[in-house]
Amino acid sequence: MTVRSRQPRQLIFAFLGEHVLDADPGPIRASILINVLDGAGVAAPATRATLDRLVASGFLERTRSGREILFSLTEHGTAVLREGAGRVHSSHPFDPVGSGWTLVTFSIPEEHRTLRHRLRSTLTWAGFAPLRDGLWLAPGKVDLAAALEPLRGDLPPNAVLAFHARELPGYPVAESVRAAWDIEAIRGEHLSFIETWTGPLSMNGRAALSMRAMLVADWLALLRVDPRLPRVFMDEQWPANRSYETYHRVHDALLAGSDAEFHALLNRKPTPARPGG
């Protein structure tokens, strides 16, 4: 397996999406999250700092039980993971949904730079790319209401306008598509994912739980890069199908072992608090 650089935030998202979102195991001890990310090569201080930021952003809620710090998904965190889960588990994650193109334009006041950044990030995840100033394009019929659900409470009224369009004769969209997306860079990301996860699964001392978080984090990164462009823009060697097959082969191989490890960690008794501590 090729060594890749993975962000702690993406690994936490991957772990929570796989083991917490639909399983309702209750609040997760910080020690479990630190254990999983340590197996993925992330030091404990970086994990704690990332958890602090996720609490500050409203993605996680922090509580305490004895000497243990516990984390739970907030309503906002659940919405973010739920929106992403649809594509993570899709049987056709690299095909556009419907025909035509979705266009979005938005206006966010200058003083709300963080919100503008979150909106751009959300649009990128949903398959959009900036076509020209103030205009973003995505293939197919994007469910924009679902994509923007995590931002619904923060967006000002009428901040986002969206349209569904089709190509007109004499105005081919191909040139605009190739200007908005670097298709060869997308190919390269697919090939990198395939190279990383192809071949015998070598654990190298890692727990299956950490390996699964690494796999899903890489999958999330690939889904973010690939906007689901129609295959007419690709050649016959386009590697998306190989990426899909690779992901599911490795995921299936890790499933039972990682679930067993997670339940063992959940059932491990936390360190008792000292008397008077």
N, C-alpha and C positions, 0 to 999 in steps of 0.2 A: 504494500500500500504506500503510495506517495505521501510524503509529509506535506500538509497544507496548513496555512495560517487561518485560524478560525477565531472570530470575535466572541468573547464571553457572552455577550447579549444574545447572539444568534444560537449559541449552545444552550442557554437557558430557555429560550423560546422553543427550541427543538425538544428539549426534555419535557417541558411543561405541556407542550402540544401532544406529545406521545403518551404521557403517563398521568397527567392531571386533568386536562381539559374535559374529557368525557368520563373519567373514572371516579371522580369525587373521593379521593383518598383522604380528604381533610387537609389542614395546614401541613406544609412540608418543612421539616427541620432544616435549618441552615447547614447543618453538618452533612445532610444528604446531598444538597446542591454542591457543596464544596467538594465532597467525595467524587461526584460524577464529573465535575469540571477538572478536578485534579487528574483524573484518568485520561482526560482529553488534552492535558498539557497546560492547563491554566492554573497558576498559583493561587492559593487561598486569598491573599490580599486583593488580587484583581477581581476574583469572584465576589468578595464582600463589597468592593467599591461599585461593581455593576449592580448588585442587589440594592445598594443604597440609591443608586440613580433610578432604578425601576420603581422603587417606593416613591421617590420624589416626583416622578412623572405620573404617578397614579396607576401604574400597571400592576404593582403588587401592594399588598397590605402586610405590615409587620406586627407580630404580637410576640409575647414571651410566655413560656411555661417553664417554671423553675429556672434552670441555667440555660435552657435552650431557647434560641430565637426561631420563630416560625414564620413562614411566608405563605400567603394565600393570594390567589388571583382576585383582583377587583372586577367590578362589572366592566370597566374599560379594558382591562387585561383580557378578560374572557372574550370580549367583542373582537379585539385584535387577533387573538389566536383563532377564533371561530371563522373570521373572514379568510384567514390564510389556509385553514384546514381544508376548505373546499377544493382548492387547487392542489394541495399536497396529496390528497387522496383521490384526485381525479384520474379516471382511466384514460383521458386524453389531455394531459396537462400542457401540451405544446401546440394544440390545435385551437384556432380561433372559435369563439362561441358565436355562431351565426355568421352572416355575410356582411359586407359593407365595412364601414369605419365609424368609430365613435370619436367625436370632436369635443374637446373641453376648453373653455376659457374661464379664467378666474381673476378676481381682484381682491387682494388682501392688503390692508393698510400697512404702510412702511413700519409702523411701530410693532407689528405682529410678525416679526421675522421668524420666530420659532414656529408659529402656526403655518407660515408659508413653507418652511422647510418640511414640516410634517405632511403637508398636503402634497408637495412635490414627491416626497418619498412614497406616499400612498399611491399616487398616480403611477409612479414607476413600477411599483409592485403589481398594479392592475394592468400593466402592459402598455402604458402610455409613454410617449417620448415627445419632447418639444419640437414642433414642426417649424415654427417661426415665433417671433415675439408674441407672447400671450396666447398661443394656440398649441394645444397638445393633441396628439393623434394616437389612437389605438385600433388594432384590427378587430373586426367583428362587433357584436353588440355587448358592450361591457355593462354589467349590472352595477352602475355607478352608485346607486343608493346603498347597496351592500358594501361596496368598496369603501365608501366614505362614512359608514356607520360609526367607526371609532372616533371620527372627528365631528360627528353631528352636533354635539353640544357646544363646540368651540367655534364653528364656522358662522360668520355673520350672515344674516338673511341675504339671499340672492348673490352670495359671493361667488358661486360656481354656476356656470351655464353650460349645458351639454346638448349635443345634437347627434343624431344618427344619420349618416350620409352614405351615398354610393358614388362610385366613379362615373363621370360623364364621358361619353364618346368624344374623343379629341383632346381629352385632358387626362392623360395616363398618370396614375398615382405612383408608378414604379420609381420614378426619379426621386420623388419626395420621400418614399419609404427608405431608399438607400441613403438619402441624406440624413434622415432622422435616426436610423439604426445602423450600426457597424456590423453587418451580417457576418463578416469573417471573424470578428471578435467574439460574436455569439457562438460560432462554430468552435472556436478555440476553447471556450468555457465548457462546452459539451465534451470535447475530447479530453480536457483536463479531468473532468469528473469521471469519465469512463476509465482513464488511465489510473486514477486514484483508487478506484474500487473494483477493478478487474483483476482476476487471478485468485488463487487460494486466499481465503480470509485469514490473515495473520494477525492474531490478537496482540502479540508483542507484550504480553503481561497485562494488557488492558482488560477491564471488565466489559462484558457485553453491553452493560448499561451505558458506559462512556462511549463505546464504539457506535451504538445506535444514535446517541446524541450527535456524534461527529458526522455520521452518515446523513441524518436529517438536516443538520445545519448546512452541509454541502448541497443538499437537495434544495433547500430554501434559497441558498445563494444562486443556484442555477435557475430556479424558477423566476427569481427576481430579474435575471439578466435576459431571459428568453421571453419576448413579448407576445408569443403565439402568432407570428406572422403566417399568412397563408403559404402553403407549400409551393405555390407557383413562383415564389421568389427564391426558392432553394433548388439545389441540384439533387441528383439521385443519391448522392453519397451523404446527404444531410443526416447527422448522427443522433437526432432527437429520439428515435425509436430505440437505439442502442442505450442511450442514457436511461430511458424508462425501464428497459429490461434489466439493466445493471442495478438500478436502485432497488427494484422489487426483489431481485435475487438475493442481494445482501440483506435487505430488510427482513425477508422471510427467514434467512439463516440466523439472524440475531434476535428474532422475536421472542421465542420461548425463554432463552437464557436471560435476556434483559428484563423480562417481566418477573422472572423468578428472583433475580437480584434486587429488583425494586421492592418487591413484597418482603424480602428478607430485611432490607434496610428499614422499611416501615415498621416491621415487627420487632426490631431491635430496641431494647429498652433504653431510653435516654439516660444520660448521666444524672444521678440524683443531685439535688441541691444540697450544699453543706448546711448543717444546722446553724441558724442565725445568719446565713449568707444571703 
